[in-house]
Amino acid sequence: MTTDKKFRVESDLLGELQVPQGAYYGVQTQRAINNYHISRKKMRDYPDYVIAIAYVKLAAIEANHELGQINDEISAAVAQACREIIDGKFHEDFPTDMVQGGAGTSVNMNANEVIANRALEIMGHQKGEYQYCSPNDHVNCAQSTNDAYPSTIRLTFIRMNKNLVASLQKLIAAFRAKGDEFKDVIKMGRTQLQDAVPMTSGQEFHAYANNLEEEVANLERNVRLLHEINMGGTAIGTGLNAAPGFAELCTKKLAELTGEPFELATDLVEATPDTGAYVSYSSALKRLAVKLSKICNDLRLMASGPRCGLNEINLPPMAPGSSIMPGKVNPVIPEVTNQTCFKVIGNDTTIMIAAEAGQLQLNVMEPIITECLIENLTWLPNVMDTLREKCIDGITVNKERCLNMVRNSIGIVTALNPYIGYKNSTKIAKEALATGGSVYDLVLEKKLLTKEKLDAILDPSHMLDPEEMVK
């Protein structure tokens, strides 16, 4: 970020404005800086976002050069500037607020100005000498914000999705490792918070891993929708001011540069205001968040206590839990995961409303869609890494506690149904609840089964595998 106290004067439709002399951005970016103090989160805070727009501009300049629209000198300088941004340079010159009006025009012009001013330097000119390389006429040639911006944010989401999936796969592996570790720990399964039938802690943690594994495939299905772009549609999809063949060539260039299978939309007028892909992809993130939150609810329940709760598992102690209750330790990592998931779910609602708010040939609400999705794609990997490193990896199980609850549970009466019938099983369960007696003792007392047969039936290991059930 520039701290220059010297300024240069640039002008646009609204008149003249001072811009810091050393800044690579120009007058329209300066107006955005002056206008938008909303989220206080800047484009430069998200490297994938800045890199994505540089790729879009690089694809455009290469296509325009090949089509004879931009000369060799300017094309080479603009391409070099784009590649430098892709390599991580000049990101501090992208200071526009993530929440803004104008359908992303400030973002597009921020990139156009930075690239143009760096290209001017490369060609031996001064910043702001736009007669030699213009943000609009050269860097933005054959484009509009309305095709360059949505193509940029799609590439941004695609890039960030890779990090999300990597974090998710590590979390899945952590749950699977715990499933292996706890494979021999017998515990009571529950439905509606009531005793159900026995299972193992290993089965429970493997189920979490498999439950999240589904989300990898779901994310991959939905991210494919983001590969359809509208480059070359310019303002409303009619392609005004773009050279013949630009749309197809620019799309091809962007695919080659990024390694992503971008395709040109078949109807650019339809594609320009369409935000359906964002709605679908956001829904996939919401689905992941819902599952993560449910799993964290389970972890908090299973770790409840330690004396007066389930106390089946121990979560790693991460912080003192109370300013007044000595010795209390709270499940803070699952709690922060829950809260992150709530944020993702709320952002999905914002995205849905913003998508619906499109009018005629453009949806001007794409900046808030962008902010919400980038926020989700930042928070979710962060919280999944935190959950894995500070919670899942360190979970231990209270084996004896789990086994004792199985032995004392009314739920094991379910295993007796095939042998004494549902009616007798119900009577035994009801009497056990009323008297506090054990299912085991009541069955023997009423001579419904021999001790040998009962011991075999109620062996927890038999109940876990129906094929091994005693005949």
N, C-alpha and C positions, 0 to 999 in steps of 0.2 A: 504494500500500500504506500502510495507516494505521500511524503510529508513536505513537499516543496512549498516554499512561501512565495515563489515566483510563479507567474501565470502567463499563459498565452490566451489570446482571444479567438474563439471560434464562433461561427454563426450557423443557425438553422432556420427553419420556417418561423420560429417565434422571435428570432433576433439574436443578438450577440450574448455570449456568456464566457466568463473566465474559467479556464481549465488549468490545473496545475501543470507547470511547464514540463515536468518530467513524466507526466502520465501518458501511457499509451492509449488510454481511452480518450474519447472526445466529448463534444458538446451534448450529444443525446444521452450518453452515459451520465454526464454531469447533471443533466436534468433529472434523470432517474434517482441519482444520489440525493438530490435536493427534494424530490417529491415523495419518496417512499422510505419511511422509517416505521415499518409495520412489524415484520417478524424479527428484525435485527439479525437474521441469518442471511448470509450473502452467497451469491453464486460461487465465489472463490472458495467457500468452505467445503465444496463438494468437487474434488478433482475429476471424478468421472463425468460430471456435467460439463465442465470446461473442456475436457478432452473430447467429449462427444461433439460439441459444436465446432471444434477445430477440425475434426474428421469430416463433418458435413461441408464445411467451407473448402477443405482440401479437395473433396470429391467434386465440388462445384467448379473450382478453378481449373482442375484438370480436364473436366468435361468441356468447359467453355474454351479452353486453350485448344483442345483437339478439334472443336467445331469452328475454330477461327474467330472467336469472339473477343479474345484477349491476347495481346501480343506476348512475345517470348519473355521480354524483360520483366514485365509486371507479373506474368504468370509464375515465373521462377521465384520472384521475391515473395509473392503471396503464399506460394506453396511452402517456401522455406519458413515463413512466419508461422504457418499452420503446424508444420512439423515440430517447430520449437515449442509451441504450446502443448502439443501432444506429448512431448518429452518432459513437460512439467514446468516450463518457463512462462513467466508473465501472468501466472494465475492470480497474483495479487491485484492485477488490473481488471478484475471482474468483480466489482463491488456492488452490483445491483442487488437490491433486496429480493428475496425469494417470492414475496407476495407483492404483486404490482398490478396496475391496470395496463390496458393496451395489448392484451392477448399475446404478450411475450415480445413485443417490439423492442423494449429496452434491452432484453437479453440478446436479441439478434443484432441490434445496433452496437451494443457493447463489444460483441465479437468482431463485427465489421470494422469498428474503429481501431481496436487493438491490433488486428491483423494488418489493416492499412497503414497504421503508423509504424509498425515494425517493418513492413515492406518498404516504406519510405526510407527508413534508416538503412536498410540493406542496399537500396539503390543510391544512397548517398545524399538523400534529401532530409529536410527537417520535419519533425512532427507537425502535422497540420497543413502541410503543403499538398493538399488533396488534388491539385490539378495534375499531379504526377501519378497518384494512385488513390482512387476515391473509395471510401467505405461503401457507397451506394452503387456507383457505376461499375466498379471492378470487383470488389470482394463480394458484393451482393448481386452481381450480374445473374440474370435469369432466375432470380429467387424473390420470394416475399417472406416476411415473417411467418406467413400462414402455411408455408411448406417447410421452410428451414427449421422453424422452432419445433413443430411436432416430430420431425425426423430426428432432431437432436434429442428430445426427451425420450423418445423410444430407444435410441441407442444408449442413453444414460441408464434407463431401467434395465436393459439387457445386460449391460456391463455390471451393474450393481447386483443383479440377480445371481451372477456367478458367485459372488462373495456370500450372498445369503445361503445359497445351496451348499456351499462348502462348510459353513458353520452348522447348517442343519445336519449334514452327513456326519460331522464330528459328534454332534449331540446324539444322533441315532446310535453311533458306535459305542458311546458311553453307556447308553441304556442297555444295549445288547451285552456289553461286558458285565454289567451288574446282573443281567438275566442269567448269564453263565455262572457268575459267582454265587448266586442265591438259588441255584437250581434244586438243591436238596432241602430247602427250608419250607416246611409245611406251614401253611397259614389258613385262615378262614377267609373265603371270598364273601362278598357282601353285595346285596342288591337293595336299593332304597334305604341304605344305611342299616339294614337288618342282616343277621347271619344268613348266609346262603349255603354254600357247600365248600369243601376244602379245595385248595389249590396250592401252588408253590409261589413263593416270592419271585422265583425265577420266571415263572409263567407271566406274572404281572409285569415285570420289567421288560421281558421280551415283547409283550403286547404293546407297551409304550413305544418300543423301537419300531415295531411293524406299523403301528398307527401313524407314526411320523414319516415312515418310509413312503407311504402313499402320497405325502405332500411333495416329495421330490418330483414324482411323475406329474402331479397336478400343476406344479409350478412350470415344469418344462412344457406341458401342453399349452398353458396360457401365455408363456413368454413368446411362443411362436407367433401369436397374433400380433405382436409388436414389430414383426419383421416386414409388415406391409406398410410402405411409406408413400407420400404424395409429392416427392420432390419433382419440380417442374410444373406443378399445378399453379404456381405463383399465387395470385391474390385469392381467387375463389375456385381454382381448379380448371380454369379454361386455358391456362398456359400462356396468358398474355405476357409478352416481352421475353419469352424464352425461345431460343433458337430451336428449329425443328430437330428432333432427336435428343434434345437435352435431357428430358425426363428419363428416358431409357438409359442413356449413357451415364448420367449422374448416379442413378441407382446402381448400375453395374459397378461404377468406380467405388462407391461407398461399400458395396459388398466385398470388393477385392481388397480395399484398404483395411477393413475391419475384420475380415474373415467371417462375417455374419451373413446369412442367406437372405439379404434384403430383396424384396420384390416390389415392383411398382404396382400400385393399386390400379385395378382395371377401369375404375370410374373416378377420376380425380375430383370432380365436382362433389361426388358422394363422400369421398375420403377426406376432403378438407375440413368439414365441420364434425366428422364422426369421431366420437370418443369412446366407442364401444369396447375397444381393446383395453383401455385403461380400466373400465368398469370390471371387465372379466379378470384382469390381472390383479386388481385390488381385491376382488372377491377371493382369489386364491391366497393372497396374503392374510386376509381376514380368516379364512378357513384354518390356515396354519396357526394363527393367533388363538383361535377358539380352542383348538386341540392342545396347544401349549398351556393355556390357562387351566383347562380341565385337569391336565396331568399335575400341574402345580397345586391345584386344589387337593388332589389325592395325596400328594407328598405331605402337605400340611396336616391332613387328617391322620395319615399313618404315623406321623411323627408327633402327634398331639400327646400331651402329658407334661413331664415324663411319668408322673405317678397316677394321674387321674384321667388319662386319655388312652388312646389305642396303644401308643408306645411300641409299635411294631418295628419301626426303623429309627435310626438316628441321623439327623442331618448335621453336617459339619457346623460347629458353632462359629458364627462370623462376627457377632457383635453382642455386647450386653443388651438385654431386652427391655430393661425398664429403668427409669430414674428413681423409682420408689420401691420396687420389689426385688430384693437381693436374690441373685442366683437365677433369675429368669433369662432365658435365651430364646429369642424369637426366630421363626423361619424366614429371615429377611430376604434371602435370595429368591425363593418361590414367590414371596410377596412382590418384589420388584418386577419379577417376570409377569405376574398377574397384571400389574399396573401398566406395563408396556403393552401387553395384549389389549387392554382396554383402549389404549391410545390408538392402536392400529385399527381396532373395530370402529372407533369414532371417526377416524380419518376416512375409512371406507364410506361412511355415511356422507361425509363432506364431498367425496369424489362423486358419489351417486348424484347428489343434488347439483353439483357443478356440471356434470355431464348432461343432466336434464335441462340445464339453463341455456344450452346452445340455441341460437336463433338464426334461421335462414342459412346463409352460406358460411358461417363461422361460429365456433364456440370460443368466446373471449375469456372464458373462465379457466382455460388450460393452466395458467400459472398456479392456481391453488391446487389443481390436480397434481401438478408437478411437485409442489412443496409437500403435499401430503404423502405422495408415493416415495419421494426421496427420504422423507422423514421415516416412513415405515421401513424402507430398505436400509436405513442407517441403524435404527433402534433394534430391529429384530435380530440381525447378526450379533450386535453387541450384547443383547440380553441372552441369546442362546449360548454364546461363548462364556458369559458370566455364570449362567446356570450350570453349564457343564463343569467348568473349572472350579467353582466355589461351592457346588452342591452335589451334583450327581456323582462325580468321581470319588467323593469322600463319604458317600452313604454307607452305613453299616446296618445290619439287621439284628434284631433281638430274637434269636432262634428259639430259646426256651419260652419266651413270652408268647410267641406265635403258636408254638405247639400246645401250650397249656390252654389257649383260647379255643383251639380246635377240639381238644378233649372235653372241654366244658360246654361246648356249643350245643344248642338245641338243633342247629342246622344239620348235624350229622344224621338226624333221623331220616332225612331224605334218602339216604343210602339203604334204609330198611324197607322202602316201599315194595321192591320186587319180592320180598321175603315174607312180610307180615301184612302187606296190603296198605292202601292209603288210609283207610278208616282207622285201623289199629295204630298206624304211625301218627295220625292226628291226635288220637287219644293220649298216646305216650308223650307227645310234644306238649299238649295242653297241661297234662299232669305235672310234667317236669317244670314247666313255667310256674305253675301254681304253688308247687311245694319246694322248689329249689333243688329237687332231686336230679340225679343224672339219668340221661336216656339209657345208658348202659344198665344201671341197677334196676330200672323199671321194667325193661324187657326181660331180664332174668327173673325178676319177682313174679311177673305174670306168666312166666314159662312159655313165652312166645318163640324163643330160640334157645338152643343150648349155648353154653359158654364158649365152646370151641368154635361153633359157627359164628356166633356174634363177634368174637375176637377177630375172626378172619374178615368178616364183612366190614367192620369198623376200622380196620387197618387203614390209616390215611393214604398209604401208598397205593392201595387197591382202588380207593375212591378217585384217585387222580387219573386212572387209566381204565375206562369202561371195559376194554377187551380183557383186562386182567381181573375183572370182578369175579368173586367166588360164586360158583354155581350151586 
